[in-house]
Amino acid sequence: MFKVEADVRLHSIAGTLGNDEALMSGRVLNRVDLPKNAGSIVLYDWSDMGDSYNLVRLDLEGNILWKADPPIKSVPDCFTEISWDGKDLIANTWGCYRVDVDLQSGATTVLEFIK
């Protein structure tokens, strides 16, 4: 159920997150396809999103499994970069945090403040 339009890299997803209907669309900054048909991690351009939850995990059908929480919830923040080494998903935020992202839940653990 997701669509990537080639040149502009627009990505639209219609799916569910828990009981809530979800629709996300925007420019994709980075995408990691997980091994063993475990879906994908998608980093959307934060400026296209209405909230700070611009890092998501999708199943093979495009359903949203989770949206990663920014590390400090009392301050507006978003994800700006991700890296995947085949084992760990690391993300940077606009607020200058480098975090580890749990692949099962989307929970973040601050690794360091990088400003």
C-alpha positions as a printed NumPy array, in Angstrom:
array([[  0.   ,   0.   ,   0.   ],
       [  2.878,   2.424,  -0.228],
       [  3.983,   4.299,  -3.271],
       [  7.315,   5.856,  -4.162],
       [  7.22 ,   8.3  ,  -7.043],
       [ 10.626,   8.137,  -8.636],
       [ 12.177,  11.55 ,  -9.203],
       [ 10.638,  13.571,  -6.381],
       [ 10.856,  10.65 ,  -3.952],
       [  7.376,  11.12 ,  -2.595],
       [  6.195,   8.283,  -0.442],
       [  2.588,   7.846,   0.638],
       [  1.417,   5.263,   3.107],
       [ -2.109,   4.305,   4.005],
       [ -2.213,   1.933,   6.923],
       [ -2.992,   1.575,  10.57 ],
       [ -1.1  ,   2.21 ,  13.771],
       [ -2.904,   0.364,  16.538],
       [ -6.575,   1.287,  16.147],
       [ -5.87 ,   4.683,  14.605],
       [ -6.047,   5.155,  10.863],
       [ -2.809,   6.64 ,   9.564],
       [ -1.917,   8.422,   6.369],
       [  1.563,   9.745,   5.814],
       [  3.079,  11.334,   2.783],
       [  6.119,  13.429,   2.081],
       [  9.637,  13.403,   0.766],
       [ 11.719,  10.454,   1.849],
       [ 15.191,  11.387,   3.068],
       [ 16.316,   7.831,   3.668],
       [ 14.905,   4.323,   3.592],
       [ 16.362,   1.114,   4.985],
       [ 14.909,  -2.216,   3.862],
       [ 15.273,  -4.638,   6.763],
       [ 16.458,  -8.228,   6.2  ],
       [ 14.2  , -11.298,   6.198],
       [ 11.161,  -9.402,   4.85 ],
       [ 10.88 ,  -7.481,   8.128],
       [  9.721,  -4.299,   6.376],
       [ 11.405,  -0.922,   6.093],
       [ 12.494,   2.045,   8.161],
       [ 11.531,   5.325,   6.473],
       [ 12.824,   8.78 ,   7.371],
       [ 10.536,  11.496,   6.046],
       [ 11.582,  15.097,   5.534],
       [ 10.611,  16.782,   8.803],
       [  9.377,  19.901,   6.988],
       [  6.644,  17.83 ,   5.296],
       [  5.311,  16.424,   8.567],
       [  2.724,  17.958,  10.874],
       [  4.49 ,  16.614,  13.963],
       [  7.867,  15.354,  15.157],
       [  7.209,  11.727,  14.262],
       [  9.006,  11.548,  10.926],
       [ 10.781,   8.211,  11.471],
       [  8.573,   5.142,  10.969],
       [  8.779,   1.395,  10.548],
       [  6.544,  -0.205,   7.924],
       [  5.618,  -3.81 ,   7.33 ],
       [  5.687,  -5.285,   3.821],
       [  2.138,  -4.078,   3.104],
       [  2.964,  -0.498,   4.103],
       [  1.237,  -0.586,   7.49 ],
       [  2.873,   1.6  ,  10.114],
       [  4.283,  -0.589,  12.898],
       [  5.621,   2.342,  14.927],
       [  6.616,   5.986,  14.825],
       [  9.846,   6.703,  16.694],
       [  9.614,   9.058,  19.652],
       [ 11.996,  12.007,  19.727],
       [ 14.293,  11.613,  22.752],
       [ 13.202,  14.729,  24.663],
       [  9.428,  15.067,  24.56 ],
       [  9.263,  18.472,  26.279],
       [ 11.022,  20.173,  23.34 ],
       [  9.946,  20.084,  19.673],
       [ 12.387,  17.874,  17.784],
       [ 12.53 ,  15.633,  14.72 ],
       [ 14.846,  13.132,  13.102],
       [ 17.31 ,  14.358,  10.475],
       [ 19.474,  11.369,   9.616],
       [ 19.611,   7.606,  10.1  ],
       [ 22.28 ,   4.955,   9.723],
       [ 21.935,   1.187,   9.727],
       [ 24.881,  -1.181,  10.107],
       [ 22.844,  -4.363,   9.724],
       [ 22.286,  -4.596,  13.473],
       [ 21.752,  -1.15 ,  15.021],
       [ 19.604,   1.748,  13.849],
       [ 21.151,   5.068,  14.866],
       [ 19.418,   8.414,  14.297],
       [ 20.329,  12.06 ,  14.69 ],
       [ 17.82 ,  14.721,  15.671],
       [ 17.457,  18.411,  14.91 ],
       [ 18.021,  19.024,  18.642],
       [ 21.55 ,  17.54 ,  18.323],
       [ 20.937,  14.14 ,  19.894],
       [ 22.36 ,  10.89 ,  18.566],
       [ 20.031,   8.056,  19.561],
       [ 19.709,   4.311,  19.279],
       [ 16.284,   3.297,  17.922],
       [ 14.756,   0.014,  19.085],
       [ 13.61 ,  -1.89 ,  15.971],
       [ 10.726,  -3.577,  17.777],
       [  9.14 ,  -0.541,  19.437],
       [ 10.629,   2.657,  17.996],
       [ 11.744,   3.705,  21.483],
       [ 14.861,   5.858,  21.524],
       [ 17.838,   5.817,  23.868],
       [ 20.117,   8.855,  23.901],
       [ 23.691,   7.914,  23.067],
       [ 25.156,  11.419,  23.104],
       [ 24.508,  15.12 ,  22.712],
       [ 26.434,  16.133,  19.586],
       [ 26.199,  19.908,  19.433]])
